[in-house]
Amino acid sequence: MKKSLKIITCICVSLSLISIGTQNGIISAEEKNIFEERIENMQLNQFVMNNEQQPDEVIADVNVQTGSCGANARWEYHIDTKKLTISGTGAIDDNYRFDREIDEVIIEEGITNIGSTVFWKAGIKKIQLPSSLESVGYGTFWGCSKLTEINIPKSFKNMGQIAFEKCCALKNITVDEENQDYSSENGVLYNKAKTKLILYPAGREEDSFFIPDTVTELGEYAFDYNQNLKYIGIPAMLTSLGSEVPFTEICKVEDFYVEDENQEYCSVDGSIFSKDISRMIHYAVGKNDIAYEVPKGVNTVGEDAFCYAASLESVTFPSTVKKIENGALDNCTSIKKITVLNPNCDMNYIFSSLRGLSDLVIEGYQDSTAYAYATEKGLKFVESKIPYEPESETESVTAKESETESVTAKEPETESVTAKEPEIESVTAKEPETESVTAKEPETESDTASSNETESGTTIKEKTTTFTAKENIFVGKAKIKNAKIKKLKLKLSIYKLGNVNGYELQISKDKKFKKKLLKKKTSKINISIKFKKIAKYKIVFVRVRGYRKVQNKIIKGKWSKAIKVKK
């Protein structure tokens, strides 16, 4: 009878796995969740430690138990040391699940494959993989929350999707140098050519990471579950984020910095968008914003775009947004109101679940899709007082507009993010003594000297900190929002960088900044400088860069584009 039940269970499991199969072997986030739920609800060949099965054999030593886990594979478990040894040849069967009370696993030579979910949520602290191992299946080590290191052997060829996902203590992945398919650098897993970043370990403790310049593609769920990263740099050559968004469950990211030369993506106020800003890919969920307005010009808000944005209480989608994809606002635990200003916006699956959101308010227009959604879900609906703006009348934001090279005295129109008027730093500046300004700048080990001339002809040595990718500490490139001269004051606004302690400002009479008129440091992004000497010139050039303090060093970012300011 037990044998018959076991056969029936195995058939049901096989059918459930087949039912969630997809083309090309790629599994969507929704299918992944279904799979996880099914696995959690099934008892898949759990061995003796759960007291539901007996081992195949208990040998003379009562602390040792053995059993089979494949056609030619057997296991031996030591109860006192919580050590599991697997020997034999070929594969460990799919879905043969070992108990969670395992500290150490040794897989001996001869084993070539570890099946799907074999060590799902096991308590493994240490594992030794054989050089004969060629592959691991889907979710093989998913949720092994105590595992700190993985060594990929030379024969390894194929890693199943989410094989090491949610290994929250995993800090380091190493790869045998003779492996022909994989490589690692600073504990991060790549393909052999380092053109694809496959997995950034969830347990790494750095708060910033700049993806190497060689990388053109990210693997599915590449950064999932990392709880330490605040700043992620995206290089110019990266052209694909993979078939599944790789940033869905990293909760502290405050700034995605995208190099200007990147042709596929850009960053707006720390969040990542397609280059033309038609698609919002991922909001920087670690920011403490209470309210957020999606920029005008965005047509699509991507799947999981705001997932885990815990501080957000309200989100506004402008009239240009035609579609809000699945789970865009999932796990936004503080959300109280969403405003949808396109009456035909496709938003049926904006939440995967409304659990805990019974007080949510939907604002929109009568007879709109927002109205229909609120009615269907039993949510409160409020008619918007904001006039509807058809797309043809709506100005879209483009990446080019945020990098204007020439600014005249006319102040450009800007949107106010909050109702509160921004603080303006008012400075009455005497003509600076360049040598004394430079002398105050801290010297660092990575400083390199460069020479510049002031207007008086004095040559000075300016200390400039050079960022290297090996340090993996980066400062985003600053951008000037607008600048104008009014009377004897220069008024300047800077796009806020999330990973800096302050900004360095320079004013020059020439575009190459050989003769500087003023150097200044500030922590503000809206600056007003009284500067008498500016009266002598019809045109001046302004540039800024951010800087960040790391221990005893000052790390400086790249200079912004020089902005020409006319009186």
C-alpha positions, 0 to 999 in steps of 0.5 A: 500500500505504501509503495503504491502511494509512493508511486502515485505521489511521484506521478503527481509531482511529475505532472505538476512539474510538467504543468509549469514548463515553459518554452526555452526552459525559462520560468517566469516570476509567476511560474516560479511562485507557483513552483515554490508553493507546490514544492513547499506543500509536497513531501518529496522523498524526505529521508529519515530525519523528518520521522516520516520515512525509515532509512534503507539500512541502519548499520551497526553504528546507531549514529549512521544511516544510509539510503539510495538517492539515484539509480547508482547513488547512495547517501550515508548520514552521521547523526552526531556530526550532521554530516551527509556523504553521497557516493556512487555514479551518475545523477542524484534524482530530481526532487529527492529532498534531504532533511534540513538538519545537515551541516556538511555535505560531501559529494564524492567523485563519480556523481555527475548531476544533482537534481532539482530541489534536492537541497531545497531550504536545507541547513547546509553550512559547507558543501564539497562538490566533486570534479566530476559534477556537470550540472545542478537542477532548478532550485537545487540549493534554493534557500540554503540560508547558512551556506557561505561558499560554493566552489564550482569544479572544472567539469561543471557545465550547466546551472539550473535556474534559481539554483542558488537563489535566497542563499542569504549567507552566500558570500563567495563563489569560486570557479576552477581555472580549468572550467570552460564555461564559468569564471568568477571575480571577487566572489561573483559568478560570470560566464567564462568570457565575463560577458554575462553576470550570472549571480551576485551572491546574496550574502556579500556585504559591500554596499556598492557594486559596479558591474564590470565593463565587459558585461553585456548581459545579466542572468535571471534573478542575478541580484535577488535577495541581496540585502546590503547593496545600496548603489549599483553601477551599470556600464556602457556595454550592458544591453540586456537585463535578462528575461527576468528582471534581476533586481526584484528582491533587493530592498536597500538600493538607493541609486542605479547609476547608468553610464551615459554611453549606454545605448539601452538604459538610463537612470532618472533620480536613481531609478532605471529606465529604458534609454528613451524613458518609454519604459520604467524598469525598476524603482530604487526601492531603498529610497525613503520617498513617501510619494513618487510620480512616474515621469511623463513620457513613460508608456510602460511600468515594468513587472515588479518595478516598485516591488518592496518599496516599503516607504512609498505611500502614494504613486502617480502614473501620468497620462502617458502610461498605457500599461502597468505590468504584473506585480508592479506594486507588490510588497509596497506595505505602506501604499495608501493611494495610487493615481492613474491619469490615463483612463485606458491604462491596462492595470489589471494585475498591478498587485498580485495580492491585495492582502492588507490593502483594504484601505487603498484608495484609487484615484482616476477618472469616471468610467476609466480602467482605474474606476473599473479596477477599484469597483471590481476589487471593492476599493475606494475610488476618488475622481481625480481633479487633474485635467486629463492630458492626451498623450499628444499634448504631453511633453515627454522627458528624454535622456537628452533633455537632462544633459543640456549643454547650453543654458540661457538666462531664462530659467527652464520649467521644472517639476516639483517633486514635493510641495515643500519649497527646496532649500536654497544655499545662499553664499556670499563669496569673495574671490577665492584664493585657489591655493588655500581651497586646494590645500583643504582638500584631503589627500588620499592614496589614490590621488593623482596630481594635475596642474591648472592655472588660475586667472592670475597665472598661478599654477596649482596642483589639484588632487584628484581621486581616481576610481578604479573598478577593482575597488568597486566603490563608485560615485555616480556622474553628476548632472546639472539640471539648470543654471542662470545668472541674475545680477551678481548671483549664479543660481544652480540646480543639480540632479541629486545623486544617492551615493554621495556626501556632497558636490564640488562646483567649479566656475571657469571663463573657458570650457576646458577649465584652465582658468577657474574663477571659483571652486566650492564644495556643498551638500546642497543641490539648489545653490545660489552664489553671490559672485562679484567677479562674474560681472566681468564676463558675458559667458561662464562655464560651470561643472560639478561632480559628486564625492563620497567619503569612504573611511579615510578616503575621498572618492570623487566621481566624473565631472558633469558636462560643462554648462555654458551660462549666459547673462 
